Structure formats: C-alpha cells, structure tokens
Amino acid sequence: MADLYFTKVPVITIDGPSGSGKGTVASLLANQLGWHLLDSGSLYRLTALAAQIHGVDLADEDNLKVLAAHLDVQFVAATETESAKIILEGERVERAIRAEDISLLASQVAALTQVRQALLERQRAFAEAPGLVADGRDMGTVVFPKAPLKIYLTASAEVRAERRFRQLKESGFSANIDQILEDICARDERDMKRATAPLKPAEDAIIIDTSRLTITEVVTKVMAEVEARGL
C-alpha cells in the first residue's frame, strides 16, 4: 500500500528545522494547489490528546498504537483570510495540542516504537488525490522518499530565533530572545544527531535559505519548481 502513495499520488515534501518557515509555506502551497496538507509535527501531540480524550493509558502501547493508526485528523490549509486549522474528531484543536500537559504527554508518545511505526503509515495515508503537501523533518528522507519534489527550507539560527520571538510577542506571551536562540541551537543539535530519522536534506532535495526571503518569495520559488515538474 505504501508504494501506491509514492507513485500514484504526487507529493511535495517541505522539510527543515524549526523556524525555517516550512509550516507556513506548506499551508499556503497546499491552498494554492488545492491539495491536501500534512502537518507531521503535530501528530504526536494529536495522539496524546486523543489518548486523553479516550482514556487510553500511555503505558498501554497496544491500544495507543491502534489509536495512532486510526487518528481521525484533518489539516486545513490557511487562506488569505483564515489561519490553518487542525481538526481532530470534528473539533478544532490547534490551541488544545499546545497545552503544557499535552506537550509532556507527546514526548512520551514519541518514545514508543510501535506508535512511531503506526504514525509512519498514518502519515502515508494522507497522500490522496489530487496531491499532498507534507511538512516535517523527515518527509523527504523517510516518509515519502519517492516524492517527485522535495524542498528543504533552512535559515540561520539567529533569524529563526527572531521569528519565534516576534511570534510569541504578537501572541501576547513573554519571551527572551537569548533563551529562544539557545533552545533552537539545542534542538538543532538533537534533531541532526538523533539515531532515527535525523534532520537532514534528502539527497535530491532543493535547498532554500529563507533567512532573507519573505514567505511570498519562498512560495514563488517552490511554485516554479512545481510548474517545472508539471505537478
């Protein structure tokens, strides 16, 4: 079944570190193309929230695996007037999955091998006609290695820290840019050196440095690659 997702449905993967703009670019691209969207980074949080809703103990890996495999979630791309939506079992949950308790549970979920495998197959199941834009860290290297277009977005740690700082301040949260920069560098180190699916560009990925580009400029660059491939 997995090969069907690689060959019959066009997939565009958007990978890169936190703060590189991949989530925003993927959402706008999906909206522009009229394709499905996958925000893979939210899946462990969504699994944790679903477990909480259904009373599944995180020590019960067998039932948690089943829950992950059948996760009823939809990612709705952003438009010019509306932000992106995450819908779990018919309810919007963008804010709910960012709660501190869900963050802690998500880290426990991510450590479970059977759940990770179930979510790998669940991610592949998002590839439906007319196409999929998949945003994450290992979309082009692990989840969709045969995707016809792989994009890897990057930016300097300083620029990504500034973006995160502005995002937090605009949302009304207090923020310390030095601490944000330290956290980003530490996360990069962990992601790039982890044994399973380390953060790195696929060999055939197109690398775009977004440090000095606007989101519109990045989307324009990616759309040029889409058109060049007849997608």
N, C-alpha and C positions, 0 to 999 in steps of 0.2 A: 504493500500500500504506500509506503514512504516514497518509492520511486515515482509513483503517479504524481506526487506533489512536486517532485523535482522536474519532471519532464512535460507534463500536460498543462500545468498552470504557471504562467510567468510570475516570478518572484523577484522583487528588488530588496536586497538586504542593506540596511543602514546600521553600521556598527561604529563604535568609538567610545572613548571614555566619558565619564560624567561631565556635563557642562559643554560638550562639543557642539550641541545643537541638534543632535540626532533625533530626539523625540519630536521637536517642533517641525523639523524638515520632513520626517516620515509622515506626520499627520497632514501637513499641507500637500505633500506629494500624493498621498492616498486620496485626498479630497479632489485634487486637480485631475487625477486619472480616473476617479470613480471606482477605485479598487478597495479591497478590504485592508484593514490595518491590524498589526500585531504589536503591542507594547509588551515585549517579553519580560522586561524588568519588573513588571507589576505582578507576574504570575505567582511568585512565592507569597507575596502579600495577599493576593486574592485567595490562594489556597488556605492560608492561615485564617483569613476572615470567614471563608466557607466552613472551615473546621469549627470555628467558634459558633457560627450560626446553627450548625447541625449537631453540635455537641460531640464532635469527634476528638478524642484524646490524641495529642501529638505523639504519645508513646505507642499508639495503635497504627503502626506503619501500613499494615494491610488495608485497613479501611481508608486511611489517608491517601494511599496510592489510588484507590478506586475513585475517591473524591476528586483528586487531581486529574485523573484520566478523563473524567466526565464534567469538568469545570464548565458551568454554564455562564460564559462571559462574552461580552461583545465590546469591541473598541470602536468608538465612533469618532471619525476624524474631525479636526477643527475646521471651521469655516471662517469667512471674513467677519461674521457677527457672533459666532459662538465658539467657546473653547472646546477642546476634546472631551469626550465623555467615556467613562468606564461603567458598564452596566453588568452587574452580577445578579443573576436570577431575577431580572426585571427591574432592579433597583440601581440607581446611580451611587457609586461608592468611591469616587475619586478622593474625597476627604477622609472617608472611613478607613481606607487602607493606609493612610499616612499617620494614623494614631500611633502613639508610642507603644501600646501593648501589642498592636498588630506587627509593628516593626520587630519587636523582640521575638514574637512567635514565628515570623517569617524566616529569621535567621536559623531557628531550629528546624523548620521545614526544609530549608535549603541543604541541610546536612544529611538528609535521608536519601540514600542511593535509589531505592525503589521509587520514591516520589520524583526524584530528578528524572529518572527514565520515563515515568508516566507523563511528566510535563514536556519532555522532549517530543513524544508522539503527539501530545495535545497541541503543541506549537505547530507541528507539521500539518495538523488537521485544519489550521486556519487558511491554508492555501486552497482557495476556492475561486472559481471563475467570477469575474474576468481576470483577477490577479490579486497579488498580495504585496504590500509594503511591510517589511518586518524590521522592527527597530530593536537593537540589543547590543550584546557584546560578543556573541559567538554565532550570530545568524549566518554569516557567510562562511565560517570555518567549520561549524558543527551541525547546525540545524538544517541549513539549506546549501550544502556545498556545491550543488549543481545549478544554483541560481544564475540566470543569464546576465544579471547586472548586480555587482557588489560594490557598495560605496563604504568607505571608511572615513569618518569625519574626525578631525583632531583639532586641537588648539593648545596654546601654551597654558600651563597650569595657572599662571597669573591672570590670564584673560578669563579662564573658566571660573576662577575664584571671584573675580569682579562680577561676572554674570550671576553667579549664585548669590552674592552679596546683594546686588540690586533686586533680584527676585524676592529674597527674604524681606528686604526693607519695604518693597512695594506691597507685600502681603501683610505688612504690619508686624513682622517679627523682628526682634533684636538680633543683631548679627555682628560678629567680629571677623573682619576680612583676613587677619593673620591666622586665626584659628581655622577658617574655611580653607585657606591655602594649604595649611598643614594637613588637614583632613583629606583634601584632594590628592596631595602627593602621597600620603599613606595608602589611600585606596588604589591609586595607580600602581603602586608597588605591589600590593596584594594581588590585584587583578592580573598583572602582567606575569607574576611569578607563580601563580597557583598551578597545581599539577593537572587539574581537569579544566579543559577549555580556557586556556589563558587568553587574556585580551591581546589580540594582535590582528593586523590586517590579513585577509585571505591573500594568497599569492597572486590572484588575478583581480584584486580589489583596486578600485580607483581611489586614491587618497586625496582628500581635500582638506587643506588647512583653513579653518573658519575664523582664525584669530582676527583678521582684518576684513572679513566679509559680512555683509548683512544677511539675514535669513533669506531675503528675496534673491540675493545674488547666489547663494548656495543652491536654492531650489532651481534657479535658472540653469546653473551648471549641471545639476543632476538631470533636469528635463532634457537638456541637449544630449546627454548620454542615452536617455530613454529613447529619444527620437532616432538617434544614430543606430540603435539596435532594432528599430521597428516594433517596439513594445507598446 
